[in-house]
Amino acid sequence: MKKGFLFISCEEAQHICDKRQYGEATGWERVKLGIRLSWCRITQAYVNRNNKLTEVIQKAEVDCLNNDERSKLKQQFEEELAKHQ
């Protein structure tokens, strides 16, 4: 078995964790992440923080600007910027 076939680095595990969060990780990547999680405390901590962050963002009731509001704000910003040049 070649080196790195099953055992991945922390950086790669973190990347896979991020991909998994968005549903983009393959089954094989999830298996490799699971192996890394079984013994690496650093990766475990990263995954826990990532999961908590995801939960907080999903629970947040953020009211974002719609496209019209964004356009008006951008236009006002550009007008103010032009005044001061």
GUVEXRO-821634 format. One record per residue: residue number from 1; chain; x, y, z of N, C-alpha, C, O, CB in turn. Coordinates in pm, 1 decimal, decimal comma. Glycine has a CB too. Layout:
BEGIN
ATOM  nr kette      n.X      n.Y      n.Z     ca.X     ca.Y     ca.Z      c.X      c.Y      c.Z      o.X      o.Y      o.Z     cb.X     cb.Y     cb.Z
ATOM NUM     A        X        Y        Z        X        Y        Z        X        Y        Z        X        Y        Z        X        Y        Z
...
//
This chain:
BEGIN
ATOM  nr kette      n.X      n.Y      n.Z     ca.X     ca.Y     ca.Z      c.X      c.Y      c.Z      o.X      o.Y      o.Z     cb.X     cb.Y     cb.Z
ATOM   1     A     84,5   -116,4      0,0      0,0      0,0      0,0     89,9    123,9      0,0    183,0    133,3     80,0    -96,6     -0,8    122,0
ATOM   2     A     61,9    218,5    -89,5    147,0    336,7    -97,0    117,3    432,9     17,5      7,6    433,9     73,5    128,3    407,3   -231,5
ATOM   3     A    216,9    512,8     50,5    202,8    608,6    159,0     96,6    712,6    122,0     94,4    762,0      9,2    338,6    677,1    189,9
ATOM   4     A     10,3    744,9    215,3    -92,8    843,4    190,0   -220,0    786,0    130,2   -313,9    860,2    101,4    -39,8    947,6    100,6
ATOM   5     A   -224,0    655,9    111,4   -343,8    594,7     52,8   -461,6    605,0    148,1   -571,1    643,7    107,4   -317,7    447,7     17,2
ATOM   6     A   -440,5    571,3    272,4   -545,4    581,6    373,7   -519,7    693,0    473,5   -613,5    752,2    526,8   -559,0    451,0    446,9
ATOM   7     A   -392,5    721,7    498,9   -357,8    820,0    599,6   -332,7    954,9    533,0   -243,6    968,2    449,2   -234,3    774,8    679,9
ATOM   8     A   -410,8   1052,8    570,3   -402,5   1185,3    510,1   -348,7   1284,5    612,5   -349,3   1257,5    732,6   -540,8   1230,8    457,2
ATOM   9     A   -302,9   1397,8    564,8   -250,7   1502,0    652,7   -366,8   1577,3    718,0   -481,9   1565,6    676,1   -159,4   1599,9    573,9
ATOM  10     A   -334,1   1653,8    820,3   -435,8   1736,8    885,6   -495,6   1836,5    786,2   -616,4   1860,4    786,1   -375,2   1811,8   1006,7
ATOM  11     A   -411,3   1893,5    702,9   -458,9   1992,2    605,7   -559,0   1929,9    508,8   -662,4   1989,1    477,9   -340,8   2052,1    528,0
ATOM  12     A   -527,2   1810,9    461,9   -619,0   1743,0    370,3   -748,4   1704,7    442,8   -856,8   1713,1    385,3   -552,1   1617,4    309,7
ATOM  13     A   -736,8   1663,0    567,8   -854,9   1627,9    646,4   -943,6   1750,5    666,3  -1066,1   1740,2    659,3   -813,7   1568,7    782,9
ATOM  14     A   -882,8   1865,7    690,8   -960,4   1988,3    707,9  -1030,5   2026,7    578,2  -1145,0   2072,0    579,5   -870,2   2102,9    754,9
ATOM  15     A   -961,1   2008,1    466,6  -1021,6   2037,4    336,3  -1141,5   1945,0    310,1  -1246,3   1989,5    263,3   -916,6   2022,3    223,5
ATOM  16     A  -1124,6   1818,4    340,3  -1234,0   1722,1    321,9  -1349,8   1756,6    414,7  -1466,1   1745,9    375,6  -1185,1   1577,3    348,3
ATOM  17     A  -1318,7   1798,0    537,5  -1422,6   1837,5    632,1  -1504,2   1953,8    576,0  -1627,0   1953,7    584,2  -1360,3   1876,0    767,8
ATOM  18     A  -1436,2   2052,2    519,4  -1505,5   2165,9    459,0  -1592,0   2121,1    340,9  -1705,0   2167,2    324,8  -1404,0   2271,9    413,1
ATOM  19     A  -1538,5   2031,6    259,2  -1616,1   1980,1    146,5  -1738,2   1902,9    195,1  -1846,3   1913,6    137,3  -1528,8   1890,4     58,0
ATOM  20     A  -1720,2   1824,9    301,9  -1830,8   1747,2    357,6  -1941,2   1839,0    408,7  -2059,7   1807,6    397,3  -1780,9   1656,5    470,7
ATOM  21     A  -1901,6   1951,7    464,7  -1998,2   2047,9    516,7  -2092,5   2095,0    406,6  -2210,1   2120,4    432,7  -1926,1   2167,7    579,4
ATOM  22     A  -2042,9   2106,9    285,3  -2124,0   2154,6    173,4  -2174,5   2040,9     84,9  -2230,1   2065,2    -22,2  -2044,1   2252,1     89,8
ATOM  23     A  -2155,1   1917,3    129,5  -2205,0   1802,1     55,0  -2124,9   1771,2    -69,8  -2177,3   1709,8   -162,8  -2347,1   1824,4     17,4
ATOM  24     A  -1998,9   1812,3    -74,1  -1916,4   1793,1   -192,6  -1811,9   1683,4   -176,6  -1740,6   1653,2   -272,3  -1848,4   1921,4   -227,5
ATOM  25     A  -1800,7   1623,5    -59,7  -1700,0   1519,4    -35,9  -1749,2   1386,1    -92,6  -1866,7   1351,3    -81,4  -1669,0   1505,9    116,3
ATOM  26     A  -1657,0   1313,6   -153,0  -1690,9   1181,8   -205,9  -1695,3   1081,2    -91,4  -1650,5   1110,1     19,5  -1588,8   1137,4   -314,4
ATOM  27     A  -1748,3    966,0   -118,4  -1753,2    860,2    -17,8  -1614,6    818,8     28,7  -1592,7    796,1    147,7  -1826,5    739,8    -72,6
ATOM  28     A  -1521,4    809,2    -64,8  -1385,3    770,6    -29,7  -1319,4    876,8     58,3  -1246,9    843,3    151,9  -1302,1    747,5   -156,5
ATOM  29     A  -1344,0   1003,9     28,9  -1288,9   1111,2    112,2  -1345,7   1105,1    254,0  -1273,7   1127,7    351,2  -1318,6   1248,6     49,2
ATOM  30     A  -1473,3   1074,7    265,1  -1534,8   1062,4    398,1  -1474,5    945,1    475,1  -1458,2    952,9    596,8  -1687,7   1044,6    385,6
ATOM  31     A  -1441,6    837,1    405,6  -1378,0    722,3    471,4  -1240,7    763,3    524,0  -1207,4    734,4    638,9  -1365,2    601,7    373,4
ATOM  32     A  -1160,7    830,3    440,8  -1027,6    873,8    482,6  -1037,5    972,2    599,1   -956,0    967,7    691,2   -952,2    938,1    364,4
ATOM  33     A  -1136,7   1060,5    595,3  -1157,2   1154,5    705,8  -1193,6   1079,6    833,3  -1145,6   1113,5    941,5  -1267,4   1256,7    670,7
ATOM  34     A  -1277,6    978,8    820,8  -1315,7    898,7    937,5  -1196,6    829,0   1001,0  -1186,9    820,6   1123,4  -1419,4    795,7    898,3
ATOM  35     A  -1106,1    779,2    918,1   -985,2    714,3    970,7   -900,6    817,3   1045,0   -851,3    790,4   1154,6   -902,6    648,0    855,9
ATOM  36     A   -884,1    934,2    985,7   -804,5   1039,5   1050,1   -869,5   1082,9   1182,3   -800,2   1106,8   1281,2   -789,0   1161,5    955,0
ATOM  37     A  -1002,8   1092,9   1183,1  -1074,7   1134,5   1303,8  -1060,9   1034,4   1417,3  -1071,5   1071,3   1534,2  -1220,9   1155,0   1272,5
ATOM  38     A  -1037,3    908,1   1383,8  -1029,6    805,2   1487,2   -908,8    821,1   1577,9   -907,7    765,9   1688,0  -1026,5    669,4   1423,7
ATOM  39     A   -806,2    895,7   1534,8   -687,1    908,2   1618,2   -630,1   1048,9   1630,0   -546,4   1071,6   1717,4   -582,7    819,6   1565,8
ATOM  40     A   -670,2   1143,3   1548,2   -608,7   1276,9   1547,8   -695,3   1377,2   1623,1   -804,9   1411,0   1578,3   -585,6   1325,3   1403,6
ATOM  41     A   -646,6   1424,5   1736,5   -721,1   1520,5   1818,0   -730,9   1657,7   1752,1   -828,5   1729,8   1772,8   -656,2   1534,0   1954,1
ATOM  42     A   -632,0   1693,4   1674,3   -635,9   1822,8   1605,2   -748,3   1824,3   1502,4   -823,8   1921,1   1493,0   -500,5   1852,4   1536,8
ATOM  43     A   -758,6   1717,5   1426,4   -865,3   1707,1   1326,8  -1001,1   1699,0   1395,7  -1097,8   1758,7   1348,3   -843,6   1584,0   1236,2
ATOM  44     A  -1009,8   1626,1   1506,6  -1135,1   1617,7   1582,0  -1179,3   1756,7   1627,5  -1296,9   1791,4   1616,5  -1119,2   1524,0   1703,9
ATOM  45     A  -1085,3   1835,9   1678,4  -1117,8   1970,6   1724,7  -1164,0   2057,9   1608,3  -1258,4   2135,6   1622,4   -996,3   2034,6   1794,2
ATOM  46     A  -1097,5   2045,0   1493,0  -1136,1   2122,9   1374,8  -1277,7   2087,3   1331,2  -1358,6   2175,6   1302,6  -1037,3   2098,6   1259,0
ATOM  47     A  -1307,2   1957,9   1326,3  -1440,3   1912,6   1284,3  -1546,2   1962,6   1382,9  -1653,8   2005,5   1341,3  -1444,9   1757,4   1273,8
ATOM  48     A  -1516,6   1957,3   1512,4  -1613,0   2005,9   1612,3  -1638,5   2154,7   1596,2  -1753,4   2198,7   1599,9  -1562,7   1976,9   1754,1
ATOM  49     A  -1531,9   2233,0   1578,3  -1549,6   2377,5   1558,0  -1626,0   2405,7   1428,9  -1711,0   2494,6   1425,0  -1413,0   2448,5   1554,9
ATOM  50     A  -1596,2   2331,3   1325,1  -1662,6   2349,6   1197,2  -1812,2   2317,1   1208,5  -1895,9   2388,1   1152,8  -1596,5   2261,7   1089,9
ATOM  51     A  -1844,8   2210,3   1280,1  -1985,1   2173,1   1298,6  -2060,0   2277,9   1379,9  -2174,2   2311,3   1348,2  -1995,5   2037,0   1367,2
ATOM  52     A  -1995,7   2330,5   1485,3  -2059,0   2434,7   1566,7  -2082,8   2560,1   1484,5  -2188,6   2622,2   1494,5  -1972,7   2467,7   1689,3
ATOM  53     A  -1985,5   2597,4   1403,7  -1999,3   2714,5   1317,6  -2115,5   2696,2   1220,1  -2193,9   2788,6   1198,5  -1868,7   2740,5   1240,6
ATOM  54     A  -2126,3   2579,4   1162,6  -2235,3   2550,4   1069,7  -2370,5   2562,7   1138,9  -2464,0   2620,1   1083,1  -2219,1   2410,1   1010,3
ATOM  55     A  -2381,0   2509,1   1260,2  -2506,0   2517,3   1336,3  -2542,8   2662,0   1365,9  -2658,7   2700,8   1351,0  -2494,4   2438,5   1467,1
ATOM  56     A  -2445,8   2741,7   1407,5  -2471,5   2881,1   1441,4  -2518,0   2957,9   1318,5  -2612,0   3037,0   1326,2  -2346,0   2946,4   1500,9
ATOM  57     A  -2453,3   2935,0   1206,8  -2490,4   3005,3   1084,1  -2630,7   2965,3   1039,9  -2707,5   3050,1    994,6  -2388,8   2976,2    972,1
ATOM  58     A  -2665,2   2837,6   1052,4  -2797,9   2792,3   1011,8  -2906,7   2847,9   1102,8  -3017,9   2875,2   1057,5  -2803,6   2640,4   1011,3
ATOM  59     A  -2874,9   2864,7   1232,0  -2973,0   2917,3   1327,1  -2985,5   3068,8   1322,2  -3085,7   3123,8   1367,8  -2936,5   2875,0   1466,4
ATOM  60     A  -2885,5   3136,9   1267,7  -2885,2   3282,6   1263,6  -2997,8   3332,1   1173,8  -3020,4   3281,3   1064,0  -2749,0   3335,7   1214,2
ATOM  61     A  -3065,9   3431,1   1223,7  -3172,8   3491,6   1144,8  -3119,1   3619,0   1081,8  -3146,6   3729,6   1128,4  -3299,0   3521,0   1232,3
ATOM  62     A  -3043,0   3601,8    976,5  -2979,2   3713,6    908,9  -3071,6   3764,6    800,0  -3121,0   3688,5    716,8  -2842,0   3672,6    850,3
ATOM  63     A  -3093,6   3894,3    802,5  -3177,6   3957,1    701,3  -3085,7   4026,7    601,8  -3033,1   4134,5    629,5  -3279,6   4058,1    765,3
ATOM  64     A  -3066,9   3965,1    486,9  -2973,8   4016,5    386,9  -3044,1   4115,8    294,5  -3166,6   4117,3    282,7  -2913,1   3900,8    305,1
ATOM  65     A  -2963,6   4197,2    230,5  -3017,5   4292,6    134,0  -3062,4   4219,5      7,7  -2996,5   4126,2    -38,3  -2912,5   4400,9     99,5
ATOM  66     A  -3174,7   4262,9    -46,9  -3213,1   4207,2   -176,5  -3140,0   4285,6   -285,1  -3069,9   4382,1   -254,6  -3368,9   4212,8   -197,7
ATOM  67     A  -3154,9   4246,2   -409,0  -3078,2   4306,8   -518,2  -3107,5   4454,8   -535,7  -3016,2   4531,9   -565,2  -3106,7   4234,7   -647,4
ATOM  68     A  -3233,5   4496,9   -518,4  -3267,6   4638,2   -533,2  -3200,4   4722,0   -424,6  -3143,6   4827,4   -453,1  -3420,0   4657,5   -528,4
ATOM  69     A  -3207,0   4675,1   -301,6  -3143,5   4747,4   -190,9  -2992,7   4754,4   -209,9  -2930,5   4857,0   -182,5  -3176,4   4680,5    -56,9
ATOM  70     A  -2935,3   4646,0   -256,4  -2791,1   4641,1   -280,5  -2752,5   4741,3   -389,7  -2651,4   4810,3   -377,1  -2747,2   4498,0   -320,4
ATOM  71     A  -2831,5   4749,5   -495,8  -2803,2   4842,9   -604,9  -2811,4   4987,0   -557,2  -2726,3   5068,9   -591,9  -2900,4   4820,7   -720,9
ATOM  72     A  -2914,2   5018,9   -477,1  -2928,4   5154,7   -423,6  -2810,4   5190,8   -333,8  -2757,1   5301,4   -342,1  -3060,0   5168,0   -345,3
ATOM  73     A  -2770,1   5098,1   -249,0  -2657,1   5122,0   -160,0  -2528,4   5142,9   -238,7  -2448,1   5229,9   -205,0  -2640,7   5005,7    -62,6
ATOM  74     A  -2508,9   5064,3   -342,1  -2390,2   5077,8   -426,2  -2390,5   5212,4   -497,2  -2286,6   5277,7   -507,0  -2383,2   4963,3   -528,8
ATOM  75     A  -2506,1   5254,3   -546,4  -2516,8   5382,4   -615,4  -2487,5   5497,5   -518,8  -2416,1   5591,3   -554,3  -2657,1   5398,7   -677,7
ATOM  76     A  -2542,0   5490,8   -397,6  -2515,6   5594,4   -297,6  -2367,2   5599,4   -262,4  -2309,7   5707,3   -248,2  -2599,1   5569,4   -171,0
ATOM  77     A  -2306,7   5484,4   -248,9  -2164,5   5476,7   -217,9  -2082,2   5540,5   -329,2  -1990,1   5617,5   -301,9  -2121,7   5330,7   -196,7
ATOM  78     A  -2114,2   5509,3   -452,5  -2040,2   5564,1   -565,8  -2059,0   5714,7   -576,9  -1965,4   5786,1   -613,1  -2084,0   5496,6   -695,1
ATOM  79     A  -2180,0   5764,5   -545,8  -2204,9   5908,5   -547,9  -2122,0   5979,2   -441,3  -2062,1   6083,4   -467,9  -2354,2   5937,5   -526,8
ATOM  80     A  -2118,5   5922,4   -320,0  -2039,9   5981,6   -212,2  -1890,4   5976,0   -244,0  -1816,2   6069,7   -214,3  -2068,7   5909,7    -79,6
ATOM  81     A  -1848,2   5868,1   -303,2  -1708,1   5854,7   -341,9  -1671,1   5957,8   -446,9  -1562,0   6014,5   -441,9  -1679,9   5714,0   -394,1
ATOM  82     A  -1760,7   5983,0   -542,6  -1734,7   6080,0   -648,2  -1728,1   6222,2   -591,0  -1651,8   6305,0   -640,6  -1843,4   6071,0   -756,9
ATOM  83     A  -1806,3   6250,3   -488,8  -1806,8   6383,1   -426,5  -1671,8   6414,9   -362,9  -1629,0   6530,3   -362,6  -1917,8   6392,1   -320,9
ATOM  84     A  -1606,1   6315,6   -310,2  -1483,3   6336,4   -233,9  -1356,9   6318,8   -317,0  -1246,7   6316,6   -262,1  -1479,5   6241,9   -117,7
ATOM  85     A  -1370,9   6306,7   -445,9  -1251,0   6289,9   -530,1  -1214,7   6418,9   -598,4  -1117,0   6423,9   -673,0  -1272,4   6180,7   -634,5
//
